[in-house]
Every structure is written in C-alpha cells, then in structure tokens.
Amino acid sequence: MERDYTFNDFMNIIRQLRSENGCPWDREQTHESLRNCMIEEAYEVIEAVNNSDTENLCEELGDILLQVALHTAIAEEQKEFTIDNVIQGISSKMIRRHPHVFRNDGSINTKKDRVLDSDAVIVNWDEIKKREKREERVSEGLLNVPKALPANIRAEKVQEKAAGVGFDFENYEQVLEKVYEELDELKKSKEKGDVRDIEEELGDLMFTVVNLSRFLQLNAENSLTNATNKFINRFVGIERLAQQESKSLNEMSVNELNVLWGRVK
C-alpha cells in the first residue's frame, strides 16, 4: 500500500532530486531553464478544465506544484527565499486584498456592511494592488502588465487599464470602424513593401481586433482558440473525404482541396 505524503514530504523529495545523489536533470535546472515548463504545465491545466477532466486536472495541478517546488528548491540553495517565504507572502496577500473577509490580523471580518458583490471585489482588489505596487500614474499600471502574457491577454489587460480612466471607444461601431481603418493602412503598407511598416500595421490591426472582442464582451484568446479548433476539425474532415476517394492531400490541387473544404463546412 502506498504511503500518504505530506507537503513537507514532497518538498524533501524535490530537495533530494536536487542533491548530489539525486537526478542529473533536476540538478541542472535553473529558474531560466524552467520557464517553458511552467508555461506548458499551466496550459495543460487549462486543457483539463476545458475538457472537464477532473482526474487529469488533479494530475496537472500536481505538475504545477512541482514547478513551484523546483523553483523554490533552487531559491533555497541560492539563499534567495524559502518555501515558508512563498507561503507567508501569498497568505499575507490574500488577507490584505480581501478586507471584506479578513481583518488586518487575519481574523474573520464579521461586519456585514463590508460584504461586497464580485464586481466591487475586483475594483477593491485592483485599488489595493495599485497601492501595494505604488502605482501613482496610470502608465505605471500599463507598464506593470507582464510582457510574458500571451499577446491577446496582455493587449486586453492594457486596454482595460486605459479604459479605467476613460481612454476608450464609446461603442462597438467606433471600434469596428477602427478595424477597417487599420486594415486599410495594412493594405497600403503592403503596397509600399516596407516589411517593418507591414509588421507594425498588422500589430495595430490585431490590437484593434482585441479591442473589438472586448466591446463584444468576448474573450479574444478563446475566440482564436475556437477558430483554430474549427479549422483543425474541418481539415481532418477534408482529409477523411480524400481518403474515402483514395486520394492523398499532397497530390491534390488547391481547387480540389477547396471543393472538399466546401463539403465539410
């Protein structure tokens, strides 16, 4: 029968893997080398959530915890911080940013007038976060949006912060007009042939499309993911039709492929 492991047991397992008698791969890892691992594991968690696969979700959350433990073990070795510092920091943050639930000393706030709805909680959270980060100017908030975020998500967060002070379109129609404007500028740049200008205008168009999704109250990242999935499913469909006709996609013309595409739409 497998033994029951505690969190301390888990941290000691990771420390052993990092030791001289541990695993060569684990010993070689650094904060920098683990960056992609953290990103990949986070996306696998999202995949499990999207699939409503709770069994896999449990496993993937363990993989995220592994990344946290590895980073912390490396930090402990370099005298940067410990797992106790990590836990202390996040616990204190949760108490500070939930004054409607906790008092400053961590005890439960029983005052009924401090119970907020979820929208007010988000506003309160953002205000407390600004004070903690000492963001005195709006531009500081924009600069503090992590550059490592997926581009769609980062663009949306930046737009929301700017909108918070009224720098925003008035309605969906204005944003849609801006999309057409940016598309026209992209076409003109393509005609000139300046690669840098083309890239800049394409970026402007994509940024405006994210703004459009915000006004439509849609998530740009999810919309693009769904569109990609739809393309994959349709492509699988045309290959299936081709196989039924004993044909290979590599041997078919674009026109033939388009005919099959029209059949699976």
Rosetta blueprint (number, residue, H / E / L):
1 M L
2 E L
3 R L
4 D L
5 Y L
6 T L
7 F H
8 N H
9 D H
10 F H
11 M H
12 N H
13 I H
14 I H
15 R H
16 Q H
17 L H
18 R H
19 S L
20 E L
21 N L
22 G L
23 C L
24 P H
25 W H
26 D H
27 R H
28 E H
29 Q L
30 T L
31 H L
32 E L
33 S L
34 L L
35 R H
36 N H
37 C H
38 M H
39 I H
40 E H
41 E H
42 A H
43 Y H
44 E H
45 V H
46 I H
47 E H
48 A H
49 V H
50 N H
51 N L
52 S L
53 D L
54 T H
55 E H
56 N H
57 L H
58 C H
59 E H
60 E H
61 L H
62 G H
63 D H
64 I H
65 L H
66 L H
67 Q H
68 V H
69 A H
70 L H
71 H H
72 T H
73 A H
74 I H
75 A H
76 E H
77 E H
78 Q L
79 K L
80 E L
81 F L
82 T L
83 I H
84 D H
85 N H
86 V H
87 I H
88 Q H
89 G H
90 I H
91 S H
92 S H
93 K H
94 M H
95 I H
96 R H
97 R L
98 H L
99 P L
100 H L
101 V L
102 F E
103 R L
104 N L
105 D L
106 G L
107 S L
108 I E
109 N L
110 T L
111 K L
112 K H
113 D H
114 R H
115 V L
116 L L
117 D L
118 S H
119 D H
120 A H
121 V H
122 I H
123 V H
124 N H
125 W H
126 D H
127 E H
128 I H
129 K H
130 K H
131 R H
132 E H
133 K H
134 R L
135 E L
136 E L
137 R L
138 V H
139 S H
140 E H
141 G H
142 L H
143 L H
144 N L
145 V L
146 P L
147 K L
148 A L
149 L L
150 P L
151 A H
152 N H
153 I H
154 R H
155 A H
156 E H
157 K H
158 V H
159 Q H
160 E H
161 K H
162 A H
163 A H
164 G L
165 V L
166 G L
167 F L
168 D L
169 F L
170 E L
171 N L
172 Y H
173 E H
174 Q H
175 V H
176 L H
177 E H
178 K H
179 V H
180 Y H
181 E H
182 E H
183 L H
184 D H
185 E H
186 L H
187 K H
188 K H
189 S H
190 K H
191 E H
192 K H
193 G L
194 D L
195 V H
196 R H
197 D H
198 I H
199 E H
200 E H
201 E H
202 L H
203 G H
204 D H
205 L H
206 M H
207 F H
208 T H
209 V H
210 V H
211 N H
212 L H
213 S H
214 R H
215 F H
216 L L
217 Q L
218 L L
219 N L
220 A H
221 E H
222 N H
223 S H
224 L H
225 T H
226 N H
227 A H
228 T H
229 N H
230 K H
231 F H
232 I H
233 N H
234 R H
235 F H
236 V H
237 G H
238 I H
239 E H
240 R H
241 L H
242 A H
243 Q H
244 Q H
245 E L
246 S L
247 K L
248 S L
249 L H
250 N H
251 E H
252 M L
253 S L
254 V H
255 N H
256 E H
257 L H
258 N H
259 V H
260 L H
261 W H
262 G H
263 R H
264 V H
265 K L
